[in-house]
Amino acid sequence: MHKSNKLLFILTGVFMLLLLSGCESGRKKVHYDGETLLEQKCAVCHNLKMPPNTYEDEKAPPMMAVVFHLKDFMKITMNDEKYSKFIPFVQDYVIHPSAKKSYCDKESLKTYGVMPSQKGKVTKEELKAIASYMYDYYDQQKYLKQMQKKAAFDALPKGEQLARRNGCFNCHALDKSVIAPSFAQISKRDAKEIRDTIKNGSQGKWKGFHVMMPAFKSRMTEKDLYTLQKWIGTCSSKTQKAIPAENIKETPWKVKHVI
């Protein structure tokens, strides 16, 4: 082979190698969102909420129950077993389910039956992301904390539940002014005026405060308005202990600043 042709051949080979390696390095790694995939692939049959709702015609057990059951029967005690036990089981079982492989008790299998194979509907990599999210999200400690928060909320007076559910504590405090008058201050107003203000908004109702509360007439029934107003009325007659913010979930809403 002529030297010039040989050199051209070598350069062409080097160029092709660089081109191919460039294509390989430029290829983006696919990111699988376990939460989204769980909703897309599993929500048709499984209840994904924690704690779950219950229905008479459930097609499959709630996902929380599935995960808790698997962790218990697999004797998972360490987080690294998520990768050595939990994820591989989910990847295999969803594609090749059987009563023999199932960790379900006989009564559950009788009620729900063996799940149908999802072969062709979900990939192994997608199942890895789904199983990883399931393992992390359906955690017993998280569940206990949620139950504690729910118990703390359920123990509140109905009026305070309404106040917290509608984001009132974002601007109001029990006995001191923040960016809006305190509930103790509001309680001194006429009961009907309090209900009307909650219903229609607070613009021009309080001097010295430049935040306008939005109207809640589309979000509260007349019964709710009376319940909330009566609770506000108790804020001046006794000292109420504020519940720590981490124990109660507030509902945010945007306020309008009126100058």
Secondary structure, 3 states (H helix, E strand, C coil): CCHHHHHHHHHHHHHHHHHHHHHHHHCCCCCCCHHHHHHHHHCCCCCCCCCCCCCCCCCCCCHHHHHHHHHHHCCCCCCCHHHHHHHHHHHHHHHCCCCCCCCCCHHHHHHHCCCCCCECCECHHHHHHHHHHHHHHCCHHHHHHHHHHHHHHHCCCHHHHHHHHCCHHHCCCCCCCCCCCCHHHHCCCCHHHHHHHHHHCCCCCCCCCCEECCCCCCCCCHHHHHHHHHHHHHCCCCCCCCCCHHHCCCCCCCCEECC
